[in-house]
Amino acid sequence: MIEKQIVKKHMKEYLMQDFIKSYLPTGSYSKIDLKKTPLGEKIIIHTSRPGLVVGRKGANLSELTSVLKNKYGMENPQIEVAEIQDANLDPKSVAERIASSFERFGPKRFKPIGYRALQSILDAGAIGAEVVIAGRGVPSSRSKTWRFLAGHMKKSGDISENFVKRALTVANLKSGSIGIKVNILTPDVILPDTIKIKDHPKIVIEEIKEIKIEEKSEKEEKQEKPKRTRKKKAENEKNRTKAEE
């Protein structure tokens, strides 16, 4: 019985997320988090374009809350919009942007679109990135897979499993469906094989000059000491000769 309740709960959350994704405009969201609070259910929509999700004077959010109340029986759904700081480092945003460009302009120029998306990820500071475009909708006689890879990307191990951000989306076109996979290794990840070279402390030029002046003065004093001793000896000898005379 407990297993059935858990499965039912997760199934309801999955259907709710799927409905919210279909309700929102394409390419306007990254991920959706569902949380339970004492006041009610809390829905956090992560997006790079919050204005498009909120709508004019919050019209989209008010419509979405009313639909969630009627369709899924939520008592008090609280919808929040969280803005993504850098959309080029979010794989879901990049994949949705590629899919929307396919739906608007077609898949004929899929190579420039893939390279442009890859370059924008690297310009944002990512360590490595990979964009995979595959499906029957790609212009060819058969279903093909094109892979765009740049930077340093981990394919296996702990870094690949836990730190590489992944996203998958599908663009449904007249010629067929195109699957888009985006993998990004963000710059905040510290790789275990990174080597750090410590910089030596920089000495100020004025301090170097002072050290050189002190060295010169010490050398001059050492050179002048034997000269002084010679002069004193010569003067002492002169005084002796005068005294003997």
Secondary structure, DSSP 8 states (H G I E B T S, - for coil): -HHHHHHHHHHHHHHHHHHHHHHS-TTS-SEEEEEEETTEEEEEEEES-HHHHH-GGGHHHHHHHHHHHHHH--SS-EEEEEE-S-GGG-HHHHHHHHHHHHHHH-STTHHHHHHHHHHHHHHTT-SEEEEEEEETTSSSSS-EEEEEEEE----SSHHHHHTSEEEEEEEE-SS-EEEEEEEEE-TT---TT-----------HHHHHHHHHHHHHHHHHHHHHHHHHHHHHHHHHHHHHHHH-
